[in-house]
């Protein structure tokens, strides 16, 4: 069993790394082809709509994984009953994204781009339903293949459209087409685990699932909004040009988070067991893990701090050199991005997870306050300082909460 867990973890992690690498390469090409201002419009649409992906999921994937891992015979029941719910949640999320787009968008183009990219929520939400059930069957290759396929298709459509038309709205339309094609493949792969496309509306079942998923959804929603809040604030306060500059540097930090996330994922089952059986040993393991991640993050931060001008020139070109100071600041913020991944293992396995929502909300409020204070005065460098400040405070808050959990009696 342990070999299977390790195999699935490595398989899924490798696929996600590949998908991230492909997506990051596409991101760099788009930055060069579109130019700074158009690139800023593109990043605003992504930053805003991606905040509503966890709203569409609403923690249901975690419930699927938990329940079907215990009783896989109910897979078809969950699939046909959750299909209409997932579609409904995607619709609600898209409407919310569009409303926020009209409020936060600086131009009509921004609002149109949000509307277009919002349609990806439908295909993504159904695709994740199939992948989530596959994970419950320990068929991690389904989600792995779909993640890589989506990145490949998006890269093909995005670069082709950007190169010939240089239109952000058309590029985002390519993303929608790519996500629909991946959905069709997902439904086909679902047949391998005996899933038949059938729709059943069961309000009582929906109520039960949502009552159990909302806690996980809340934490994920707050985390995703927090991650992209600085991009949204820069666009709202400074406009598309500065959003393009800031996003070019911030993308390196965002992409690198997968490294500590993979490490945390590998430790998750062990954390769950030790939290119940041996908190003292878990505390020792936790400090050792922090030390390992800290050592790696220091190397990572120093590399990006000293080589940021070269990295920006090679990746995006001379037009983006204004992002170098941002990358230097975010290099040190990445240390705390890395370290702040580990507390989630303990918190999500604890019975105190609901209590943590207040702290997660506080951290989100802080990054908005810092951003509103610093961006008007220091421009995109102020946004980076806001992120660094919030990450440092988040590290203190998260570890104080973990310390409380690990030192309380069972």
N, C-alpha and C positions, 0 to 999 in steps of 0.2 A: 504493500500500500504506500509506504514511504517513497519507494522508487517512482511510483506513478505520480505522486504529488510533486516530486522534484522535476520529473519529466514534463508534466503539464505546466509547471511554473516557468521552467526554462523555455519551453515551446512558446508560451504566450508572451513572455518577456521579449524573446528574440523577434517575434513577429511584430510586437508593438514598437520595438526599436527600429526595425526596418521600415515600418509604416511612418514613424516619426521622421526618419531620415529622408524618405521620399518626399514627405510633406514639406520638410524644411528646405530641401533643394528646390522644390516648386516655388516656395515662398521667396527665396533669393532671386530666382529668375523673374518672378513677377515684379519684385522691387526694381530690378534693372529695366525691364521692358516698359512698365507703366509710368515710371517717374515718381518723384516724391509725393506730389499732390494727389494724383490718382491712387497711388499706393495707400495714402492716408484714408481716402474714401473706402477703399477695399477693407482696410483693417478695422475701420469703425463698424462696418456691417458685421464682420466676423466677431469682433469683441462684444457687440451688443447681443446678437442672436445666440452665440454660444452660452451666454448666461442662462438661456431658457432651455437648454438641453436637459439639465437635471430637473427642471420643472416638469418637462414632458415625461421623464422617467419616473420621477417622484418616489425614488427608492424602491420601486417595484422589482427591479432586477435582483436586489438583495433578498427580497422575500421569496422570489422564485428559486434562487440558489439554495436558500435554507430549507424550503418546504420539499422541493422535488429531490433534493439530495437524500431526504428521508424516505420518500415514497415516489419513485419515478413513474409508477403506474398512472399517476394523475396528470401526466404531461399534456396529453391531448385536451383534457378538461381545462387546465390552466391556459393553454394556447387559445382555444376557441372563446373562452370567457374574457380573456385579457385583450384580445384583438380589438374589440370595439372600445374598450377603456383606453388602450394606448392611443388609438386614433383620436378619441375625444380629448385626451390630455395633450396631444400634439396640437390639436386645433386651438385649445385654450392658450397654450404656450405661444403659438404663432400670433394670435390676436394681441397678447400682452407685449410681445416683441415689437409688433407694428406700432402699438400705442406709445411705447417708450421711444421708438424710432422717430415718431412725429414730434415728441417732446424734446428729445436730445439731439436730433439731427439738425445740422446747421444749414443744410440745403435740401432742395427737392430731390437731388440725386441720392443723398444719404438715405432719405426716407424710402425711395424706390428700391435701393439696394437691400435695405432691411426686409422689405416686403418679398423680394425675390428669394433671398437666402433663407427666409423663414420657412419656405416650402420644404426645405431639407428636413425639417423636424418630423414630418409625416413618415417619410421613408426610413429615416434613422431610427425612429421609435419602434417601428415594426421589425426592422432588421435586428435591433437589440433584443427584442422579445425572443426571436429564434435563437440568437447567440446565447442569451441567458439560459434558455432551456438546454441548449447544447452543453453549456458549462456544468449544469446540474447533473448531466449524464457523464461528466468528465470528458466530454468531446471538445477540448479546448481548441482543436484544430479548426473548428467551424468559425469561431470568433477571430482566430488568428488570420485565417484566409480572407475573411471579409474585411478586416482592418487593412490588410495589405492591398487588397483589390480596390478598396475605396480610395486609398492614397494614390495608387497607380492611375486609376481613371480620372481622378481630379487633376492630377498633374498633366495628363495628356490633354484634357479639355481646356484647362486653364492656360497653359502655355501656348497652345494652338490658337485659341481665341484672342489672347492678349497680343500675340505676335502679329496677327493679321488685322485685328480691329481696334486694339488698345482701348477697349470699352469695359469699365468695371462691371456694369450691369450684365453684359453678355458673359463675362468671366464667371460671375456668380450663377448665371443661368446654366453654364456648363457644370457647375457643382451640383445643381439640382438634378440634371440629367444623369450625372455619374452616380448619385445616391439612389436614384430610381433603378438603375441597372443593377446596383449591388443588392437592392431589395429583392429583385427578381431572382438573383442567384441565391439569396438567403432562403427564400421560400422553396427553391429547388433542393437546397441542402437540408432543409427541415424534413424532407421526406426520408432522409437517411435515419432519422430518429423517430420515424412513424408519425410525423405531424401532418395532418390533413387540414387544408384551408377551409375552416368552418367558423361561422360567427354565432355567438350566443350571448344575449344580454341577460346578466344575472346581477341585479342591483345589490342583493344581500352579499354576494361574493365580492363585489367591488368595494362595498363598505368595509368588509373584513380586511381585505388587502390594504386599503388606504389607511385604515386605523393602525396598521402595523408598520407601514412603510414611511410615514410622514417624518419620523425622527431622522432616519437616514437621509431622506430627501432634503430636510431643512439644513443639515450639516453640509451636504454636497452643494446645495444652492448657494449658501453663504460663502463657501470656499471658492466656487467658480466666479461669483460676482466679485469677490475680493481680488482674485487673481487678475481680472481684466478691468478692474475699476479705474486704474491709473490711465489706461488707454482711452477709456470713455471720457474721463475728466479732461485729458489733454485735448481731445477733439472738441469738446463742448467749450472749453475756455480759450484754446489757441487756434483751432481750426485744422483742416485736412493736411496742410503742409507739415506742420509740427507733429501731427499724428503719424505721418509717414516716417519721419526721422526717429521719433521715439519708439515706434513699433519695430523698426529695423534692429534696434539694440535689445529691446525687451524680449523679442522672439527667442534669442539665445538662452535667456534665463528660463522662459516658459518651456522650451524644448528640453532643457537639461533636467527638469524636475523628474522626468521619467526614470532617471538613474537611481535616486534615492527611493522613489516609489517602488521600483522593482525589488530593491533590497528590503523595503518594509513589507512587501507582499510575501516574500520568502519567509519572513519572520512572523507573519500574522498567525498561522496555526499554532506555533510554539507559544506565542503571547497569550492566545486564548486558553491554552491548557495550563500554563503556569499562573495565570491570574486567579485560577480556581485552586490549584494544588500547592503552589510554592511562590508566594509573592516576594520573598527574600531573594530567591534565585532570579526571579524576573527582574527585580531592581538591579541586580548585578549585571544581568544580560543587557538591560536597558542602557546602563552607563557605558558598557563596552561598545554597544552599537553606536551610541552618540560619539564616542571617541573615534571609531572607524570612519563614520560619515564626516566628522569634523576634519580629520586629516585629509580626506579626499577633497572636501569642499575648499580647503585652504589652497591646495594645488590648483584646483579649478579656477578659484577667484584670482589668484596671482597671474595665471596664464592670461585670462581675459583682461586683467588690469594693464599689464605691460604690453600686450600685443593687440589691444583694441583698435588702434589706427590701421594696422595691417589687416586685421580681420574685416573691418568695415570696408576698406578699399577693395579687398579681394572679393568679398561677398556681394557688395552692393554698388561699389564705384565711388568716385570722388564726390558725387552729389550728396552723399549721405555722411560725409565726414563730420557734420554737425552733431551726429549721434555719438561720437567718441566719448565726450564727457559723461553722457548717460550710461554708456557701457561700463565705464570705470566705476561709477557709483553702484550700478546693479551687480557688478562683479562681487562686491562685498555683501550686497543683499542676498546673493545666491547662497552664501554660507548659511544664512538663517532659513532660506527656502529649503535647503537640504535638511537641516536639523529639525525643522518643524514638521517634517513628514512622520517621524517616528512616534511622537506623542499620540497620533491618531490611532495607532495599533492598540494602545492601552485604553484610550478613551472609548473607542467604538465597541470594545469587548466588555466594558464595564456597565454595571447597572445604573451608573451615574451619567450615562450618555445624554439623557434629557437635560440634566442640569448644565451641561456644557454649552447648550445653545445660547445662553445669555452671554457667555464669554466669546463665542464665535461672532455673535452680533456686535459685541463691543469692539472687536478687532476690525470688523468691516466699517463701523462708524468712524473709528480712528483714522483709517487710511483715507476716507473721504474728507475728514476734517483737515488732516495734514495736506492733502492735495489741494483743497480749496485755499488754504493759507499760503502754500509755497509756490504753486504753479503760476499765479499771476505775477509774482515777484521774481522767480528764478526760472521761469519757462519750463522746458522739458527736464532740465536738471532738477527743478523743484519736485517734479513728479517722481523722479528716481529717489530723491531724498525722502519723500513721503513713504514710498514703498519700503525703503531701508528702515525707517523709524518704526513703521507698523510691524515689520517682521521681527525687530528686536523686542518690542513690547509683546508681540504674539508668542515669542519664545519663552518669555518670562511667565506669561499667563498659562500657556499650555503645560509647561513643566511644573508649575505650582499645582495645577489640577491633577497631573499625573502623580506627583508626590503625595497628594491627599488620598488618591485612590490606592496607591501601593502601601500606604501606612495605616489604612483603616483595617479593623478586624473584620473577618468574613462574617 
